[in-house]
Amino acid sequence: MSGVREIAFDTETTGFDARGEDRITEIGCVELIDFLPTGKTWHAHVNPQREISARVTEITGLTEEFLKDKPLFKDIADEFRAFVEDSPMVAHNADFDRGFINAELERADFDPYPRKRFIDTLVLARQKFPGASNSLDALCKRFDISLASRSTHGALIDAELLAKVYLELKGGRARSFDLESEKRVVEIVSVAVRARPTPLNPLLTEEERKTHEKFIVNTLKENAIWKRSADYMDN
């Protein structure tokens, strides 16, 4: 296994205008190693310092009252960046999430993340299923991924669903099985090539060995395949 680390993530926001007055209200991140979740996550609610529409509350379940005592993005930026490190970032409709993350980073006096660092599962899905509905919900249904945990659009829940969708888009459960199989094969081979602590005693007696050599000389003469191989190698 290659040990490639990636971060599946999602953001919730007050709207669609990352460079205007809209702000992030929630971030959820899931660590992946070789496309598989490791169990390590990072999550934060963020005070957007602005009003939240009834429609956004309906979608995300987040209210102004709930968020008013949460940290500002600049107060959790270091923690977020430390979790993400320099890993590639996986998002669904990545331009949207990248736009908000970068706008918040720049407001907090950090460098934005380059576009090439982001992997867009919406682009992958459109390549795999052209013409089909490729929303996160639609992909979960297509890959038989349960949506039972998702009553509203929570960033961490959506990041966890995204991680499962991403695995399917990159080869699915069969790929995870292959990765585990590869690890097991390496373990087996490693065991198989270890030197035996105590060499086995020969099974042939000296008399039997001499009888066999005599048979080879008298019966096969120069036609023994190992003799022909040796002659070929000498040439």
C-alpha positions in Angstrom: 0.0 0.0 0.0 1.2 3.5 -0.8 0.0 5.3 2.3 -1.4 8.3 0.4 -3.1 10.8 2.8 -6.1 12.8 1.6 -8.7 14.9 3.4 -12.4 14.6 2.4 -14.1 17.7 3.6 -17.3 19.8 3.4 -18.4 23.3 4.4 -21.7 24.8 5.3 -22.1 28.5 4.6 -24.6 31.4 4.9 -25.0 31.6 1.1 -23.1 31.4 -2.2 -21.0 34.6 -2.3 -17.6 33.6 -0.9 -16.0 37.0 -1.8 -19.0 39.0 -0.6 -20.8 39.0 2.7 -21.4 35.2 3.0 -19.3 33.2 5.5 -18.5 29.6 6.5 -20.7 28.3 9.4 -19.3 24.8 9.7 -16.3 22.7 8.5 -16.0 18.9 8.6 -12.9 16.9 7.7 -12.2 13.2 7.4 -8.7 11.8 7.0 -8.2 9.1 4.3 -5.2 6.8 3.8 -5.2 5.0 0.5 -8.9 6.1 0.0 -10.0 4.5 3.3 -11.1 6.6 6.4 -8.7 6.2 9.3 -11.2 7.3 12.0 -9.5 10.7 12.4 -11.7 13.7 11.9 -11.8 17.4 12.5 -14.9 19.5 13.0 -15.8 23.0 13.9 -18.8 25.4 14.0 -17.9 29.0 13.1 -19.6 32.2 14.0 -20.3 34.0 10.7 -21.0 37.3 12.4 -24.0 37.9 10.2 -27.6 36.9 10.0 -28.7 33.4 8.8 -31.7 33.1 6.5 -34.6 30.8 7.4 -33.7 28.8 4.2 -30.1 28.1 5.4 -31.4 27.1 8.8 -33.8 24.7 7.2 -31.0 23.1 5.2 -28.2 23.0 7.8 -30.1 23.1 11.1 -27.8 26.0 12.2 -29.2 29.2 13.7 -27.8 32.6 14.6 -28.5 31.8 18.3 -26.5 28.5 18.1 -23.6 30.1 16.3 -23.2 33.4 18.1 -20.8 32.0 20.8 -18.8 29.8 18.4 -15.2 30.8 17.4 -14.5 33.0 14.4 -12.7 31.3 11.5 -9.5 33.2 12.3 -9.6 31.6 15.8 -9.7 28.0 14.4 -7.6 28.6 11.3 -4.4 27.2 12.8 -6.1 24.1 14.0 -7.8 23.5 10.6 -4.5 24.0 8.8 -2.6 21.7 11.2 -5.1 18.9 10.5 -5.2 19.3 6.8 -1.4 19.7 6.5 -0.3 19.6 2.9 -2.6 16.7 1.9 -4.8 16.8 -1.2 -8.4 17.9 -0.4 -11.4 16.1 -1.7 -14.8 17.9 -2.0 -18.0 17.6 -3.9 -18.3 20.6 -6.2 -14.8 21.6 -5.0 -14.8 25.1 -6.5 -17.5 26.1 -4.1 -15.8 24.8 -0.9 -12.3 26.0 -2.2 -13.7 29.5 -2.7 -15.0 29.8 0.8 -12.0 28.2 2.5 -9.6 30.4 0.5 -11.7 33.6 1.2 -11.6 32.8 5.0 -7.9 32.0 4.9 -7.1 35.3 3.2 -9.2 37.2 5.7 -7.2 35.5 8.4 -3.9 36.5 6.7 -3.0 33.0 5.4 -2.1 32.0 1.9 -4.9 30.4 -0.1 -4.7 26.8 -1.2 -4.0 26.3 -5.0 -6.7 24.8 -7.2 -4.4 21.8 -8.2 -4.6 20.6 -4.6 -8.3 19.9 -4.8 -10.0 16.7 -6.1 -13.6 17.3 -7.2 -15.8 14.2 -6.8 -18.5 16.0 -8.9 -16.1 16.0 -11.8 -15.2 12.4 -11.2 -18.9 11.4 -11.1 -19.8 13.3 -14.3 -17.0 11.4 -16.1 -18.2 8.1 -14.7 -21.9 8.8 -15.1 -22.4 11.4 -17.9 -25.9 12.8 -18.1 -27.0 11.3 -14.7 -27.8 13.1 -11.5 -24.5 13.4 -9.6 -25.5 15.2 -6.4 -24.0 13.7 -3.2 -27.5 12.3 -2.4 -27.8 10.7 -5.8 -24.4 9.1 -5.6 -25.1 7.7 -2.2 -28.2 6.1 -3.5 -26.4 4.8 -6.6 -23.7 3.2 -4.4 -26.1 2.0 -1.8 -24.6 4.2 0.9 -27.0 4.8 3.8 -28.3 8.3 4.3 -29.9 7.5 7.7 -27.5 9.7 9.6 -28.4 12.8 7.5 -31.4 14.7 8.6 -29.8 18.0 7.7 -26.7 19.0 5.7 -24.1 18.8 8.5 -20.5 19.3 7.3 -18.9 16.3 9.2 -21.8 14.0 8.2 -21.5 15.1 4.6 -17.7 14.7 4.7 -18.1 11.1 6.0 -20.6 10.3 3.2 -18.3 12.0 0.7 -15.4 9.7 1.8 -17.5 6.6 1.0 -18.6 8.0 -2.3 -15.0 8.9 -3.2 -13.9 5.3 -2.4 -16.6 4.0 -4.8 -15.6 6.4 -7.5 -12.0 5.2 -7.2 -12.8 1.6 -7.5 -15.1 0.8 -4.7 -15.2 -1.8 -2.0 -13.3 -4.2 -4.3 -10.4 -1.7 -4.2 -10.3 -1.7 -0.4 -10.4 -5.5 -0.5 -7.5 -5.5 -2.9 -5.5 -3.1 -0.7 -6.1 -5.4 2.3 -5.3 -8.5 0.2 -2.0 -6.9 -0.9 -1.0 -6.2 2.7 -1.9 -9.8 3.6 0.2 -11.2 0.7 3.2 -9.2 1.8 2.8 -10.5 5.3 2.6 -14.1 4.0 5.6 -13.8 1.7 7.6 -12.2 4.5 6.9 -15.2 6.6 7.5 -17.7 3.8 11.0 -16.4 3.0 12.4 -16.5 6.5 15.3 -18.9 7.0 14.4 -22.0 9.0 16.1 -21.7 12.5 17.1 -25.3 12.5 17.8 -26.9 9.1 16.0 -30.1 8.4 18.0 -33.3 8.3 18.4 -35.0 4.9 15.6 -37.5 4.1 17.9 -39.7 2.0 20.5 -42.0 3.5 24.0 -41.9 2.0 23.4 -45.3 0.4 20.2 -44.1 -1.2 21.9 -41.0 -2.5 24.7 -43.1 -4.1 22.2 -45.5 -5.7 20.3 -42.5 -7.2 23.5 -41.0 -8.6 24.4 -44.4 -10.2 20.9 -44.6 -11.7 21.3 -41.1 -13.3 24.7 -41.9 -14.8 23.6 -45.3 -16.2 20.1 -44.3 -17.4 20.0 -40.7 -18.4 23.7 -40.2 -19.1 24.1 -36.7 -20.7 20.4 -36.3 -21.3 19.6 -35.1 -17.8 17.8 -31.8 -18.2 19.9 -30.0 -15.6 23.1 -31.0 -17.5 21.6 -29.6 -20.7 20.7 -26.4 -18.8 24.2 -26.1 -17.4 25.7 -26.6 -20.8 23.4 -23.9 -22.2 24.4 -21.5 -19.4 28.1 -22.2 -20.1 27.6 -21.2 -23.7 
